[in-house]
């Protein structure tokens, strides 16, 4: 009866390190495709918002859209590169630790690069568009809350650029630090204690 059930087979396959790495690599590739499609949808919705703005707002919006396109490209490309890395075995390291380190680095890169680029683009956008900028920025503010807090002034735009840079660098530092800590965990060093 058990050979007809899916759960034991799935658990058995996931228990094999090569399969675990391969499945996770495929998951990251699917995630990259989903991110690309979602970014395209938001990108085209952004152009729709731009055409309803003033000419000054449109100039800032174009700069923001270019920053968004570059951030989306970096996120998708980093995800594909890390998907290939997740497939590779590291001698003497369990597959779960290897994959977890890859995911930590990917999360840091995706959020960090996007924060830096979107913060810079949003700051310039606010300088050109003022209060009009909030409609376009709200489309990604769920993932980057600091974009919602921008004031429609020169200092507000500068604050967005500064926050994007600081949050992005801190995200990269934290993700890489946690990944390195995972890599440095001792594995397979259990000792048998001799009884007197």
Secondary structure as the mmCIF struct_conf table of DSSP 4:
data_model
#
loop_
_struct_conf.conf_type_id
_struct_conf.id
_struct_conf.beg_label_comp_id
_struct_conf.beg_label_asym_id
_struct_conf.beg_label_seq_id
_struct_conf.end_label_comp_id
_struct_conf.end_label_asym_id
_struct_conf.end_label_seq_id
HELX_RH_3T_P HELX_RH_3T_P1 UNK A 2 UNK A 4
HELX_RH_AL_P HELX_RH_AL_P1 UNK A 6 UNK A 15
BEND BEND1 UNK A 16 UNK A 16
HELX_RH_AL_P HELX_RH_AL_P2 UNK A 17 UNK A 50
TURN_TY1_P TURN_TY1_P1 UNK A 51 UNK A 52
BEND BEND2 UNK A 53 UNK A 53
HELX_RH_AL_P HELX_RH_AL_P3 UNK A 55 UNK A 86
TURN_TY1_P TURN_TY1_P2 UNK A 87 UNK A 87
BEND BEND3 UNK A 88 UNK A 88
TURN_TY1_P TURN_TY1_P3 UNK A 91 UNK A 92
BEND BEND4 UNK A 93 UNK A 93
HELX_RH_AL_P HELX_RH_AL_P4 UNK A 95 UNK A 129
HELX_RH_3T_P HELX_RH_3T_P2 UNK A 130 UNK A 132
HELX_RH_AL_P HELX_RH_AL_P5 UNK A 133 UNK A 137
TURN_TY1_P TURN_TY1_P4 UNK A 138 UNK A 143
HELX_RH_3T_P HELX_RH_3T_P3 UNK A 145 UNK A 147
TURN_TY1_P TURN_TY1_P5 UNK A 148 UNK A 149
BEND BEND5 UNK A 152 UNK A 153
HELX_RH_AL_P HELX_RH_AL_P6 UNK A 154 UNK A 183
TURN_TY1_P TURN_TY1_P6 UNK A 184 UNK A 184
BEND BEND6 UNK A 185 UNK A 185
BEND BEND7 UNK A 188 UNK A 188
HELX_LH_PP_P HELX_LH_PP_P1 UNK A 192 UNK A 195
#
